[in-house]
């Protein structure tokens, strides 16, 4: 773009300019300074956070991110979307996110500090883009400031900003904002093929980040019909370029959907969660809940899987939600002439939520990360409202806006803290969800067990197992998992007979579930029965050939039985399957050391030290290997 960002756009000349309280340079400095300061104050804490929840599959265990030679496969091989053979479970097409992850890995490996820093910086850039466009829409530096800062610190965006998995939301918003800002700037000027190509390219990149961006042409159409000056700029200057623009956008959108379908093997992620009609009725309630979270972001949940579907159109929750939504739509329609920017912001919210409306079935009814793109519209509406009110009430409005922003920042800072690792995240989720929400409780139980909090985990494990024995709607795998978790606690608390019996019950419930075999093998190994342990580990590897822990433990049992060559092959298989697990490298290195192959242990210990830099034992043996190697 050849000219600097300014508040004035020529097609809006009918709107009188707003009062200017400071020079443009000082306003720009204030805007950027406040944005950076709030970013550090609210989101700086995330640089101390780790990878949480689904980050394990999309990042930590996704070996496709480790080698740039696999980058082309991000666009055609769905096995690159999630590691540990979870691509079918997480059926998504996110090639641009994978490229972003691969760049992070090439810079910092699996050090989460850089990944979070990259994430936060991208959010800051998006907030500045929101402010830039708000200034052009409302022709006010107050609108620019309020919109930008509100988007920056809105508590409903905590999930999207604090969770690295949500890189796709941030990238899709970035390209959508760039495209919309360019359209807004160019809409009254002669259209060229270069500009049409730029818009179509930005649209394609937004979709490749996340399919929620598929609605960008609708946003252009709504802006052309709704925003000030629309009578002058409804389309490019000539019919030919008008057709070229919309044909290009349509080609990109249709091409992306076809590409996505080929990648995933289907259009929808799953079947309707409760059948078509119950799902649509439930989504009426969800639409109102989204509006609630935008205006009053409390309570916030990481997991809404406990939402029970509505079965009847006469469900009072559906009726009341529908009435409220109709009233909101009526008010927006009536205010469209007097408050065009505010009502366009609300229209933006509605359009941006269409892809997550479950018309095309998804894996969940709602998630807070889905609000990242819609919240842009709320920020513009709030900025325009603040600018209009400032004309009448001046400093009072500025103080009120500052108070709202400070309150939002404090809430966002507080909420972000629960995302530091799995344990506080799942504890907070369980605290705020009903008892029938099983997934948050299962996740909390797994987090407690992984940290050795056995006593704290037992009541939850007993609750889930009791539910599994009486709930016929649960899958065999879910029931087997609950039996396995309680059996682990029995084994760890001196009740081995009960634990082994319950492990056997888990196997009966789902013979393809590998974890009970693994647990029984470890139990046998701890009693010195390496032959029995190997038998259980073999069964675990047969049930789940890509389970690295099964092969690593096979290696231990084989080593104890004196089958050193077989043990080496098992350890090498574990390393191939879990390149992020330092123990796999350490076990293989120890075996090679025992065979006198000391030089070969150096790269293994070095990789283990890189993955686990705080382990003194690994550092010790790496130093010993370097000293002893010829």
SULGIDA-V205396 format. One record per helix or strand. SS is the DSSP state (A for helix, B for strand). FROM is the first residue (numbers start at 1). LEN is the number of residues. If there is no record, write none. Layout:
[[SS & FROM & LEN] [SS & FROM & LEN]]
//
This chain:
[[A & 10 & 3] [A & 24 & 25] [A & 55 & 6] [A & 63 & 4] [A & 68 & 8] [A & 78 & 3] [A & 95 & 14] [A & 112 & 27] [A & 141 & 13] [A & 155 & 8] [A & 164 & 23] [A & 193 & 17] [A & 211 & 16] [A & 230 & 4] [A & 239 & 26] [A & 276 & 20] [A & 316 & 19] [A & 340 & 17] [A & 368 & 26] [A & 395 & 25] [A & 422 & 10] [A & 438 & 13] [A & 454 & 17] [A & 476 & 17] [A & 496 & 14] [A & 515 & 12] [A & 530 & 14] [A & 548 & 13] [A & 564 & 14] [A & 582 & 13] [A & 598 & 14] [A & 616 & 13]]
//
